[in-house]
């Protein structure tokens, strides 16, 4: 049985019933995710062959109400003053290239709108959008971390996540303009490497997030600590 048939059979039988489980199984099989659609994912096998897996996981759909945050199943957290660290990512159609922009904000909805509608050459994510246009692919957004602290403290975690992305093979277009950031002495609460599957599963098309006013939930939390 081919990998495609094996995965589709596992979905049909209910053995795989969420997108997260599907991504984990794909990773275990040595497959590379090249496309992340609403009801399908594109995969690249070790033999260089590409195929799509389709599914209809109800629990993986976006929230019906535009102001409802993405539910992680955890108890709601009351946020004090701090910053979100987020990623805008894009993958080439053949899965061989990927690029990103890492940023910080106190207002995710507003910042996502700015990225989508305010493009200035040499500024912020402009180069990433140009990269995505050349590759004819979409830009997705994920919230990486909540940083409990001031902007200077948050900038260190922004720099930390940028380093993880670059180490994971992401291009960072025009990072010489926006990516010269310090690093935290202790990246408390953060992963030691880019959590590819977690970020991929938690990301949504930027256009869809803006149009529906959705606020994703962060993957990690950095508690306040001395610099």
PyMOL commands that set and color helices and strands:
alter all, ss='L'
color gray80, all
select helices_A, chain A and resi 3-13+19-28+58-60+108-117+126-135+151-167+175-178+196-202+206-212
alter helices_A, ss='H'
color red, helices_A
select strands_A, chain A and resi 32-36+40-44+50-54+83-91+98-105+140-147+204-205+220-222
alter strands_A, ss='S'
color yellow, strands_A
deselect
rebuild
show_as cartoon
